[in-house]
Amino acid sequence: METNKIDGKTRKHIKIGAQVEVVQKQDQRTGKLTEGVVKKLLTNSPTHPHGIKVMLVSGIVGRVKWVLG
């Protein structure tokens, strides 16, 4: 388990190129996490209660649960 994970609810903690774990829309019930690299930030507000929405380099869109440090 990663020791220095940062919560994904604050936009300023998430940078393009950052390694993150996201929850995709279809995985919200199970909470299954998908790991990837941020390509684009899709949420404009500074915070979001369910996590900042991003697009990964792989094209996957999801809400950030953890920023991996």
C-alpha positions, -999 to +999 in steps of 0.1 A: +000+000+000+012+035-009+022+055+022+020+090+006-013+091-012-030+125-015-068+128-016-082+136-051-109+161-040-087+192-044-078+204-079-045+220-070-031+187-058-036+172-093-011+181-121-010+169-157+014+140-158+006+129-123+001+092-114-034+088-100-061+062-092-095+070-106-130+055-103-148+053-136-185+060-139-194+023-143-172+013-113-187+037-088-209+010-072-179-014-067-153+013-061-128-004-085-098+018-090-080+023-123-044+036-122-031+060-149-014+093-158-034+125-160-037+140-195-064+166-189-083+181-159-121+181-166-134+197-134-130+235-132-140+240-096-112+241-070-128+211-051-153+184-057-168+160-030-165+129-052-131+138-066-118+159-095-128+145-129-098+139-152-090+122-185-060+098-184-034+093-212-052+060-220-084+080-227-102+067-196-123+094-178-129+091-141-128+109-107-095+110-089-096+091-056-058+092-049-028+111-062+001+087-059+033+104-045 
